[in-house]
Structure formats: structure tokens, C-alpha cells
Amino acid sequence: MKKETLHLQEKKLIGITTRTSYQNEINPTTAKISPCVARFFQEQIPSKIPNLKNPSVIFSAFTDYDSDYKGECAGDYKGEYTYFIGQEVTSIEAIPEGLHPLIIPPQIYVKFTTDPAPIPQVIINAWQKIWKMSVDDLGGERTYKVDFEIHDERARDPQQAIIDLYIGIM
């Protein structure tokens, strides 16, 4: 997995959300992300999003972390969080009913780019590596504001997908 640190400007997104947790997601019968992603495509949510910036790019974001977990990583990833799937827009005015805005704040991010692999395993493997990283490995302490993945043209082949993951740090 390639790694680089960069400062990103604010990004405005519109999409759909679900509340879930690490525990929910490790059990296929309680997982909420996969059904949310399926809904995004089955209900053709992209066609309902106004002011699209780049229609071929999908964002998966993780925000509103809420946990008292203070384990080895002193991280909040094992508690509840909001999962968001949507797209970047030029404006978050006049959001259609049932859709939600998300602002990715300007901050420093560590960007990880995966090697090509099948979905969802490529994403699962990347997150498992990130969760094991120390503050030194990451290059800073996680902020737990908004972390996100970018699924672009490199992810079109589900057997050879390349995903960018952005982890907010300070």
C-alpha cells in the first residue's frame, strides 16, 4: 500500500448514511455498510444528487465516531460511527429529501493507495493494516473527524480495484 501525507481543502458531499459499528461490520448478519451501498446503487442515488462535481467518483466516508475505546491504538474505530456514501458537489443548497450533506474538513490526511485486488477484500485488508498502525506509522495522531475512501475509475473492475483511503491526522 502506497502512503503519502497531504493537506486537503474542504469537500462538500451529498449522499446517504447509516449508523454502524466495528462489531456490526465484522458480522455479515449485522453489517449495515453493504446494504447501504446496495441501496445507493439500487435506488440510483447518484441521479438524485444535484450539482455533481465529478459523476464518476464515489466517496465512502466514516464520521461521527462515538466510542470510549482506548486500546493499544487509543483509537475510536471500534465504537459506533456514521457511514456515508455519496458524491462531491459544488453546493449543498437544496438537498433532495432523504439525502444528507457531509463536509470533509480541510486538514492533513494520510492517503493510502491500495494495490489492485478484489472488492471488498481490498478495502478490508487496507483498513486492517491502518488499524494496526502506530501514531509514528501514520505520521500523526488520528483526528476521527472524517476518514474516507475514493472509488473512481480505478475501482470499476471489482476483481482488480484500486482504492484511495484518507485518514485525518494532526
Secondary structure, 3 states (H helix, E strand, C coil): CEEEEEEECCEEEEEEEEEEEHHHHCCCCCCCHHHHHHHHHHCCHHHHCCCECCCCCEEEEEEEEECCCCCCCCCCCCCEEEEEEEEEECCCCCCCCCCEEEEECCEEEEEEECCCECCCHHHHHHHHHHHCCCHHHHCCCECCCEEEEEECHHHCCCCCECCEEEEEEC
